[in-house]
């Protein structure tokens, strides 16, 4: 379906190409293609024009993480967590980045925060399947 999405994106008028919905779809296409440098740029543009959309922030951090810039990804999300206090994806992703940076205690704390915002069973299930959280498998099973 990526090819179809690309064709649809190409057909969007210039006036609408900067719409937040279009940028979110474009980011997904770039992520699927693993074009992380471009994905960071698109997420940054989404943040610029729609700073109240959590996806721009999360997508930018994820792209940075995929580029090996995990510290920058973590710092970027930590800086905006208070703006989205009810969104579990931010502490969940912070757990992933902290874990990858070797901060297992910090990662556990972020997981606990995510589990207060979303059912523990969902966080446990996601975490047990997430390679970034592999060092926390025992902790997640006991969650």
Steps between C-alpha positions, in 0.01 A plus 500: 500500500801731524508543123135600506564746783788657307281541191230664710752733663636600160150599393447743786513865401791714618260700716406191698836320519585676826177392669575312825303193387702484178828539688406218737433268206819608330692423820351149505609443140852621576516285814389196302776575251745553789587844368563633848681823406199607294263374769668723762450800271132423438434445871674830571275674251195341662617628839547848352151525354308286752688502833193374687501171308689238695586302185750756377698483822481121527585449133798734516639318804443161343680613184791631706518170688511310171788723392692402813430833667317343794617752761358780285176302458469455877582863579250625243214300647593580860480869412136476389351229721312758710321623184338159451434369853236247394688344210660165587715480187743763630597322824497169314746630241706664774524155660629358173762770459610489865532123477711525185722754673557258788273670754284204603370666819395806303342275238303318769373830638388611153322166449319546831390846390373364168314225690318766704374656176412182312397154620798311644415199285546705183828650618624156606403346166659780297813496712551125482497524120719811478869425429599833656366374835661156489708570814174561691332168419487377862373838622231507230383147576449602864324825410 
